[in-house]
Amino acid sequence: MAAKSTGGTRREEADETPARQRILDAAFSAFMERGFAETSTLEIATRARVSKRELYALVGSKQEMLAACIGERARRLQMPAGLPEPHDRESLARALEALGTQLLHEISDPTVIAVFRLAIAEAARAPEVAQALNSLGVEPSRAALREKMSRARAAGLLSGDPAEMAEHFSGLLWGNLMTALLLRTAERPTPREFAQRAKTAAAGLLQLYGPAGRVP
């Protein structure tokens, strides 16, 4: 009797979750387990306990479900808002440290790493997975980082090409960490390790690109 009661409680709790969210959760789980190409809309509807008619009305096609699933997780890849505008090299270093720490923390989150693994696994059969990840998360983050480097150069704090500086900062920040996380050959770093990696990356960038008008 207790087992039956527990099962009923779980169903009631699940039914309280909005149908659209149930669909997206079910879609993401199915994509991760079976792959995008092998997952059918019927399976997603069954997992979410909705009809196919409701599924299409609330979310749309399988491609639209994929975009919504990635979009939710890709927001973690976007540049954090509210960072103070640096006014000298010291404040620029602190800003880059804060930015790097947050990016490392958010992008290394297991759900985000799972999206990257999905994109890699489906690269041949469903290239739209990688395209969605790039357009919704990766490219906006890169563009924001380039913009930050442009402002630092305009303020005379750095001398160099903004795109090149952004790529160098990302390389210094991540090193081989992303590859290791994708391959499951390394554990996710601790908050202290995130902060240290970001501090080292910021110092490295400032050493590579001195103030405008001076060769570092």
N, C-alpha and C positions, 0 to 999 in steps of 0.2 A: 504493500500500500504506500509506503514511504517513497519508494522509487517512482511510483506512478504520480504521486503528488509533486515530487521534484521535477519530473518531466513536464507536468502541466504548468508549473511555475515558470520554467524556462521558456516554454512556448508563449506564455502570456507576456513575459518580459520582451521576447523577440518581437511579438506583435506590436508592442508599443514603439519600437523603432520605426521611424518614417520609412515608407516603402522605397523611396528613392535611395536612401542610405543603405537599406538592406540589399538593393540591387547592386549598388557599387561595391559593397563589401563582398557580396557573393561573386561578382565579376572578377574582382582582384584576386580572391582566393582561387577561383577556377583558373585564371590566367597563370598564376604562379604554379599551380599543381599540374595542369595539362598543357599549358602553352596557349598563346593567343589563337593560333590557327586551328587548334584541335578543340577549342571550347565552343560549344553551340549556345545560341541564345536560349534554347529550351533548357539546357542544363543550368544556366544562370537563373532563369525564371523559377525553376524547381528549387534551387538552393535558397532563393530569396522569398519563396512562397508567394509568388505573384503570377498572374497570367501573362502570356506573351504580349497580349494587347496592352496590359498595364505597363509592362516593361518598355515597350516602344513609346508609349505615351509619356512616360515619366523621364526616360533617359534618351531613347532613340536606338540607333543601330549599334552593333557590336563595336564598330570603330568609335562611335561617340561615347560609348561606355569606357573604352580604353582611354580616350582623351580625358574624360572626367576623372578616372582613377589616377592617371598620371598627373593631371592638373592639381589634384588635392595634395599629392606628395611632392610635386615639383615646386610648390610654394616654399618649401624648405630650402631650395637652392637659390632663392632670390636674395638680393642684397638686403641686409637688415636696415630698417628705417631709423631715422633719429640720431645717426652718428654725428658727433660734433665736427664742424669744419675746421681742419687744422690750420694754424696760423704760423707755425714754425716747424722745423725738422723734428723737434722733440714731440710736439703734439701730433705730427704726422705719424711718427713711429707708434705712439699710443693708439691712434685711430686704426692703423693697420693691424696692430696686435689684437684689438677688440674685434675688428672685422674678420681676421683670420681665425680667431678662436671660435666665433659664432659659425662661420662657414664649415669649419672642421666638425663641429658638434652636430650641425643640422644635416650635412651631407653624409656623414658616417652613420646616421640613424639606420637601424636595420631595415625599416620599411623603404627608405630611399635606396639603400644598397640592393634591396630586392628588386626595385624597378630597373636599376641598371643591369642586374643579372637577366631579367626578363628581356630587356632590349637586346642584349648580346645573344641570348639563346634563340630569339626570334628574328635575328638580323636577316637571314636568308628567306625564310618563309613569310615573314610579316614585317617588312622594313618600316611600316607605319608606326610601329612601337618606338623605334629609335628616333624617327622623325618627330613624333609627338613629344618625346622626352627632351629632345634638343630644342624644339621651338618653344615649349612651355616652361622649361626650367633652366637648361644649360646656357642657351644663348642669352636670355635676359640677364642672367647672373654675370656672364662675361661682359656684356655691354655696360652694365652698371659699374663693374670694376674698371673698365676702360675709361668711363666717364670720370670716375674718382681720380684716376691717374692724370687725366687731362686737366682737371681742376688744380691738382697739386703742381703740375708743370706751369699752368697759367699763373699760379701764385709764386712761382720762382723757387719752389721747394724741391723739385726734381727736374732733371734734364734728360730727355729721352723720348722715344716714341711711345705714346700711351698704350697702344696695343701690345708692343713688345714688353713694356714694363708690367702690364697686367698678366701676360703669359709667364714672365719670369717669376712674379710673385706667386702665382698658382703653382708653378713647378717647385719653388722653394718651400711652399706651404705643405704640399702633398708628398713630394718625393715618390716613393714606391708604395705609399700607404694604401691608395685606392686599389691598386692591383692586388695587394695582399688581402684586403678586405673582400674583394670580389672572389678570390680564390680560397677564402677561408683559411689562409695560412697565418693570419695574425688576428689578435683580439682587438676590439675597438679600444682606442686609447682612453685614458682617464682624463677628467677635466684639467688636471695639472699638466698632463702631457700635451693636451690641446694647446694650453696657454704657452708652454715652452716652445712648441713647434711654431706657433704664430709669432712669438717674440724673435726667434731665430730667423724666420722668413722676413720679417719687417727690417731687422738689422741688416740682413743680406741685401735686400733691395736698396736700402738707403746707401749702402756701401757701393753698390754697382752704379747707382745713378745719383750723382751729386747734385747740389743746387744748380739752378740755371746759371750759365755763365762760368761754371767752374768744373773742371774735369775731376772726378772722384779719385 
